């Protein structure tokens, strides 16, 4: 089972083809290409946020590129007890020409008006222990893991 599933990625047909061509193990396949049933049309017109996810022994780390946005422009929430949602309605600020008559000749650094990304979290994610910070255009979200359940112990009983 995958640790974290991105709910915004690809549809099932393309995912199956890519998975088969690249011979992904099942866990990676589920992580990279979740089922289409989770995709909705509410995301229409939104841009996704490029994200790297690291699974460590104690936590999940999400690294997201949000250049030009400050922490007040970004919202991190958990919905339905296991869905991490990252939103931004903020806009990058442009430097205004200080002299009259100045104008942009080229604008290539336009940010999308709205950004959103959703991730289905695994059962061992502790949604009450989430922290986030935004530095140098990178949003880092840390989600602690619940400790693993104790291993069952087998006791041999002698029969009299």
N, C-alpha and C positions, 0 to 999 in steps of 0.2 A: 504494500500500500504506500502511496506517495506521502511524503511529509507535508507538502503544501501544494495546493492545486490553484493555478492561475485561472480565473473564471472568464478571462477576456481573450484567450488566444485564438485557436483555430477550430474549424468545424471538424467533425468526426471523420469524414471521408479522406480529407487531405492528411489528417493526423495518422490514420491507419496506413496510408501509402508511405508517408515519410518514415513512420516507425518501422515498417517492414523493410524498406530500402536501407535504412541505417542500422537495422537489427538492434533496436533499443531493448534493454531489459525491461521487464514489466513495470518496475517501480519508476524508472525514468520516464517511461511512456506515459504513465498516469500523471506524473508531475508536469511534463511538458505539454501534453495534449489531453486535457480533461474532457469529459463527455460534453456534447453540445447541449444537453438538456439544461445546463446551468447558464447558458448564454441567453440574454434577453435583449430586447430592442431598446431598453431604457438608456443604453450607452450610445445611441446614435448621435453623431455630432461631437462626441468626446474623443480626445486623444488619449492614448495610453502613456504610461510613464515607464521608461526603460528601467528594468529592475534586475538585480542580481540577488539570489537568495542563498544563504549559507546555513547548513544544518550542522550545528556543533553538538557535543554531548550534553550541554546544559541549556542551550537556547537556539532560537532561529533568528538569523540576522538578515534584514532586508536592506539593500542599498539601492536607492532610487535617484536618478538624475533629475534634478529640478533647477536647472541653471536660471539665475535671474530672479528666483522667487525667494521670499523670506519666510520665516517660520509662521508669521501671522497670515500668510496667504495659503497655508496648507492645513488640511483637517485630516486627522487620523482617528478612525472610530472602529468599533467592533459591532457588527450587526448580527442578529440571529444567533448569538452566542459563539459562533465559530467562523465568521467572515470578517476578515480584515479589510477595511475600505480606506483608501487614500484618495482625497479630493483636493483640487485647487481651483478656485475661481479667480485667482489673482492674475494680474498681467505683469509682464516685465516692464520696468520703467525705462523709457528712452531718455537719453541725455538731450536736453533741449539746447538749441543753439543760443549762446549768450548774446550774440550780436544780432541786430536786426538784419533781416535779409538772408539769414542762414537757413538752409533746408537740406534734407537728406537727399543724397544722390542715389544711394542704394540701401535697402532695408532687407537684410537676410536673417536677422536674429529675432524674428517675430515668434513669440510663444503662442501656443494655442490658448484660446480664451478659457477653456475648461479642460482639466485633466482628471482622470479617474482610473483607478485600478482596484480590483477586488481579488482577494485570495481566500480560498477555503482553508481554514487552519485544521491541523490534525487534532485528534482527541487529547494528546498529551501537551498541547499548548495551553499555558496558563494565561488566560485572557485578562486576568486581574493584575498581571505583572508585565505590563507593556510600557516601554519607554521609547521616546523618539527625540532625535536632535537633527538640526539642519545646519550644516556648515559647508561653505565653499561650493554651493550648488548641489550638494548631495544630502538627501534625507536618509538617515539611518534609523530603522525601527528594530528594536530588540524585544523579542517575545520569549520569556523564560518557559522552560518545559517543566511539567509536573514530574516529580520523581517517579521512576519506574515502580510498578507494583512489586511487592515482595514476592520472591520466587517461592513456589509451593514446596513444601518439605515432605518427603516421604519417610514414614517411620515404619520399620518392619516390626511386626508383632509376632512373638513366638506362640505357637499353638500348643497347648498342653494336652 
